[in-house]
Amino acid sequence: MMGKPDSGLAGSWFLRLPWSAGAGIAVLALAWAAVSTVSPAYILPTPLAAFKGLRGLLATGELVAASLLTLRSLALCTAMSLAGGLALGIAAYRWRWLEQALHPITVILEQAPTIAWLVLAILWLGLGVGPAILVGVSMALPLFYLATVHGLRQVDSGYFDMARVFGLSSSKRLGKILLPSLVPTLVGTSSGALS
């Protein structure tokens, strides 16, 4: 006997239908087309003009080259932010005075709008990849740093007592206790940092 969809989910079964994603894209394209008829082409081109431009960029290879450059910058930015955030987070966890010293800096970095950093980065580094990496690191590093400090504070102190009893070195504690404990926190943070 076939059951009825759960009415308590307010029709969520309808949203799971395969065509609903296509319908969402179609509505977005129609809205884009409607708005582009009343906007100048330099502000919002029509969907057809945009797809013709995209096809041209694909044909010349410019899109692939630009995408690879962006992905390389993203990978470099993420690696630098993760390494710096981990190092600072572990150091701040170990030395409380460092955490207190870094607190105002992280607040400033988190609250400053990205566009402000971008203008400064262009003034300091000129145009190119450098400003994008500097802005990305200035936005992502505090996220990884805070995630590391908060993640380490959640580690059960019994693990450290056990490590002391068994005489584990600092590097073994780092590799066997600290870093594995941080993985769930850092994976969650990566989503926000990558944006």
Beta strands, then each sheet from edge to edge (+ up, - down):
end
